[in-house]
Amino acid sequence: MAERFFRSIRLLAQCYQTFEQLSNLDLRRTKLTPSQFDIIATLGNTEGMTFRELGEHTLITKGTLTGVIDRLEAQGLVRRVAQTDDRRCTVVRLTEAGQQEFERIFPGHVQHCRQPFLDYSEENFAALERELGRLKASLDAAMAGSKK
């Protein structure tokens, strides 16, 4: 059982790493870092998000998020907007230039990343999502139990 467990976890990690490498190869053409792209892709077609929401919707750690936003703001791609009802809460929004960048790079990147999945059927995706959902639920339960 333990060997099987490690083989499965290793395969899952290898899939993630290879997908990330494939994604990053395409991102080089955008002149954005993976973290910067993640922020722009997450904010695209939204009214903006708080730092907390960005942390929940991206794979960027809280400690890294502020620096990524700082660099995107310096490039004129995002702006911080203080909420009038709670000035402690800041919303990050794409600027007009940021929205244009999103529209320029996002569709092509999706097409690039979709290539390995072209032979997946709806049933394949449903099975994959079902099993990954079960795994995530088990991991979440284990984390909840560890915090007690």
KEKE-3310 file (N, C-alpha, C; in steps of 0.2 Angstrom, whole numbers, plus 5000, padded with zeros to 4 digits):
npx = (5004:5009:5020:5012:5005:5015:5019:5008:5006:5019:5017:5006:5012:5022:5015:5009:5021:5026:5016:5016:5029:5026:5017:5024:5034:5026:5023:5034:5034:5026:5032:5029:5031:5027:5019:5015:5007:4997:4990:4985:4977:4968:4962:4957:4942:4935:4929:4939:4948:4951:4966:4965:4956:4963:4973:4966:4962:4973:4989:4998:5008:5005:5015:5022:5013:5011:5023:5022:5011:5015:5025:5018:5009:5019:5022:5010:4999:4990:4980:4979:4964:4957:4944:4929:4920:4928:4943:4954:4953:4959:4956:4962:4963:4963:4971:4966:4976:4981:4969:4969:4981:4978:4967:4975:4985:4979:4969:4978:4987:4978:4975:4987:4990:4980:4982:4988:4977:4968:4963:4955:4940:4923:4919:4932:4937:4927:4929:4942:4941:4932:4940:4951:4944:4939:4952:4956:4946:4949:4962:4960:4952:4961:4970:4961:4959:4972:4974:4968)
npy = (4994:5007:5009:5010:5021:5031:5030:5035:5048:5054:5053:5062:5074:5075:5076:5089:5097:5095:5100:5114:5117:5116:5126:5138:5138:5144:5156:5163:5171:5181:5190:5191:5185:5169:5171:5184:5183:5174:5183:5192:5184:5180:5191:5196:5201:5204:5214:5216:5211:5208:5207:5196:5188:5186:5179:5167:5163:5161:5153:5159:5163:5172:5180:5182:5189:5203:5209:5205:5211:5224:5225:5223:5234:5245:5243:5247:5239:5235:5242:5248:5250:5258:5253:5262:5260:5252:5256:5248:5238:5233:5234:5225:5230:5227:5239:5249:5246:5234:5226:5225:5218:5206:5202:5201:5191:5180:5171:5164:5158:5149:5141:5135:5128:5119:5109:5096:5090:5088:5075:5071:5065:5071:5062:5057:5069:5071:5060:5062:5074:5070:5060:5068:5078:5070:5066:5079:5082:5072:5076:5089:5086:5079:5089:5098:5089:5089:5101:5102)
npz = (5000:5004:4995:4983:4986:4987:4973:4967:4972:4968:4954:4952:4957:4947:4935:4938:4939:4926:4918:4923:4918:4904:4903:4907:4897:4887:4893:4892:4881:4884:4892:4905:4922:4929:4941:4939:4928:4933:4942:4933:4924:4934:4938:4926:4917:4928:4942:4950:4965:4982:4992:4999:4992:4980:4985:4988:4976:4967:4965:4972:4986:5001:5006:4994:4986:4988:4983:4969:4965:4967:4957:4945:4947:4945:4932:4926:4925:4935:4948:4964:4974:4987:4998:5001:5011:5020:5024:5027:5018:5003:4986:4971:4955:4937:4926:4912:4903:4908:4906:4893:4890:4896:4888:4876:4879:4886:4879:4869:4877:4884:4874:4871:4883:4883:4873:4877:4882:4872:4867:4878:4884:4889:4898:4903:4908:4918:4927:4931:4938:4948:4955:4959:4966:4977:4983:4987:4996:5006:5009:5014:5025:5033:5036:5043:5054:5059:5064:5076)
capx = (5000:5014:5023:5007:5003:5020:5019:5002:5008:5024:5014:5002:5017:5026:5010:5009:5027:5027:5011:5019:5034:5023:5014:5030:5037:5022:5023:5040:5033:5022:5037:5027:5032:5021:5015:5011:5002:4992:4986:4982:4972:4963:4958:4953:4935:4932:4929:4944:4948:4955:4972:4963:4953:4968:4977:4962:4960:4979:4993:5003:5008:5003:5021:5024:5008:5012:5028:5020:5006:5020:5028:5012:5007:5024:5021:5004:4994:4985:4980:4975:4959:4954:4937:4927:4917:4933:4949:4959:4952:4961:4954:4967:4960:4967:4970:4964:4982:4980:4964:4971:4986:4974:4964:4980:4989:4975:4967:4983:4989:4974:4975:4994:4989:4974:4985:4989:4970:4963:4960:4951:4933:4920:4920:4939:4937:4923:4932:4948:4939:4929:4945:4955:4940:4940:4958:4956:4942:4953:4968:4957:4950:4967:4972:4957:4961:4979:4974:4964)
capy = (5000:5013:5010:5012:5028:5035:5031:5039:5055:5056:5054:5068:5079:5075:5079:5096:5100:5095:5105:5120:5118:5118:5133:5143:5139:5149:5162:5167:5175:5187:5194:5191:5179:5165:5174:5190:5180:5171:5188:5195:5180:5179:5198:5197:5201:5205:5221:5217:5207:5210:5203:5189:5184:5184:5173:5161:5161:5160:5149:5163:5164:5179:5184:5184:5192:5210:5210:5204:5217:5230:5225:5224:5241:5249:5242:5251:5234:5235:5248:5247:5254:5258:5253:5268:5257:5249:5258:5243:5233:5236:5230:5226:5229:5228:5245:5248:5242:5227:5222:5224:5213:5200:5200:5199:5185:5174:5166:5160:5154:5144:5136:5132:5123:5114:5104:5089:5087:5087:5068:5069:5066:5073:5057:5057:5075:5070:5055:5065:5079:5066:5058:5074:5080:5065:5067:5086:5082:5068:5081:5095:5083:5077:5096:5100:5085:5090:5108:5101)
capz = (5000:5005:4988:4979:4989:4985:4966:4965:4974:4963:4947:4953:4957:4940:4931:4940:4937:4918:4916:4924:4913:4898:4903:4908:4890:4883:4896:4891:4875:4886:4896:4912:4926:4930:4946:4936:4923:4937:4944:4927:4922:4939:4938:4919:4916:4935:4945:4955:4970:4988:4992:5002:4987:4976:4988:4988:4969:4964:4968:4975:4993:5004:5006:4987:4983:4988:4978:4962:4964:4967:4950:4940:4947:4942:4924:4924:4923:4940:4952:4971:4976:4994:4998:5004:5017:5024:5021:5028:5013:4996:4980:4966:4948:4931:4923:4905:4899:4911:4903:4886:4891:4898:4881:4871:4880:4889:4874:4866:4883:4885:4868:4872:4888:4881:4868:4880:4884:4866:4867:4883:4883:4894:4903:4905:4913:4924:4931:4934:4943:4953:4959:4962:4972:4983:4986:4990:5002:5011:5012:5018:5032:5037:5038:5049:5060:5062:5068:5083)
cpx = (5004:5017:5018:5005:5009:5020:5014:5004:5014:5021:5010:5007:5021:5021:5009:5015:5028:5022:5013:5025:5031:5020:5019:5033:5033:5022:5029:5039:5029:5026:5034:5030:5026:5016:5011:5006:4996:4987:4982:4976:4967:4959:4955:4946:4932:4932:4934:4943:4952:4961:4970:4960:4958:4972:4973:4961:4967:4983:4999:5003:5007:5009:5024:5019:5009:5017:5026:5015:5010:5023:5023:5010:5012:5024:5014:4998:4989:4985:4977:4970:4956:4947:4934:4923:4922:4940:4955:4959:4954:4959:4960:4963:4965:4966:4967:4970:4982:4975:4966:4976:4983:4971:4969:4983:4985:4973:4972:4986:4985:4974:4982:4993:4984:4977:4985:4982:4965:4960:4956:4944:4929:4920:4926:4939:4933:4926:4938:4946:4936:4935:4949:4950:4940:4946:4959:4952:4946:4959:4965:4955:4956:4970:4968:4958:4967:4979:4971:4969)
cpy = (5006:5014:5013:5020:5033:5036:5035:5047:5058:5057:5060:5074:5080:5078:5087:5100:5100:5100:5112:5122:5120:5125:5139:5144:5144:5156:5167:5172:5182:5192:5195:5184:5175:5168:5180:5188:5178:5177:5191:5191:5179:5186:5199:5196:5201:5212:5222:5212:5210:5205:5196:5185:5182:5178:5166:5158:5160:5155:5152:5164:5171:5183:5186:5189:5200:5212:5210:5209:5223:5231:5226:5232:5246:5248:5245:5246:5233:5241:5245:5252:5253:5258:5259:5266:5254:5251:5253:5238:5236:5231:5231:5225:5230:5235:5244:5244:5235:5223:5220:5219:5206:5198:5198:5192:5179:5169:5161:5156:5148:5138:5132:5126:5118:5108:5097:5086:5086:5080:5066:5070:5069:5068:5056:5063:5074:5065:5058:5070:5075:5064:5063:5077:5076:5066:5074:5085:5078:5073:5086:5092:5081:5084:5098:5096:5087:5097:5108:5100)
cpz = (5000:4998:4983:4980:4986:4977:4964:4966:4969:4956:4947:4953:4950:4935:4932:4937:4929:4915:4917:4919:4906:4897:4903:4901:4886:4886:4894:4885:4878:4890:4903:4916:4927:4935:4943:4932:4927:4939:4938:4925:4927:4939:4931:4920:4923:4937:4950:4961:4976:4988:4995:4996:4982:4978:4988:4981:4965:4968:4971:4983:4995:5004:4999:4984:4982:4983:4971:4961:4963:4960:4945:4941:4944:4934:4922:4922:4928:4944:4959:4972:4983:4994:5003:5011:5022:5021:5022:5022:5006:4991:4974:4959:4943:4928:4916:4901:4902:4907:4896:4886:4892:4891:4876:4873:4883:4884:4871:4871:4884:4880:4869:4877:4887:4877:4871:4881:4878:4865:4873:4882:4889:4900:4907:4911:4919:4929:4934:4939:4949:4958:4962:4967:4978:4986:4990:4996:5008:5014:5016:5025:5036:5040:5044:5055:5063:5066:5074:5088)
residu = (MET:ALA:GLU:ARG:PHE:PHE:ARG:SER:ILE:ARG:LEU:LEU:ALA:GLN:CYS:TYR:GLN:THR:PHE:GLU:GLN:LEU:SER:ASN:LEU:ASP:LEU:ARG:ARG:THR:LYS:LEU:THR:PRO:SER:GLN:PHE:ASP:ILE:ILE:ALA:THR:LEU:GLY:ASN:THR:GLU:GLY:MET:THR:PHE:ARG:GLU:LEU:GLY:GLU:HIS:THR:LEU:ILE:THR:LYS:GLY:THR:LEU:THR:GLY:VAL:ILE:ASP:ARG:LEU:GLU:ALA:GLN:GLY:LEU:VAL:ARG:ARG:VAL:ALA:GLN:THR:ASP:ASP:ARG:ARG:CYS:THR:VAL:VAL:ARG:LEU:THR:GLU:ALA:GLY:GLN:GLN:GLU:PHE:GLU:ARG:ILE:PHE:PRO:GLY:HIS:VAL:GLN:HIS:CYS:ARG:GLN:PRO:PHE:LEU:ASP:TYR:SER:GLU:GLU:ASN:PHE:ALA:ALA:LEU:GLU:ARG:GLU:LEU:GLY:ARG:LEU:LYS:ALA:SER:LEU:ASP:ALA:ALA:MET:ALA:GLY:SER:LYS:LYS)
# end
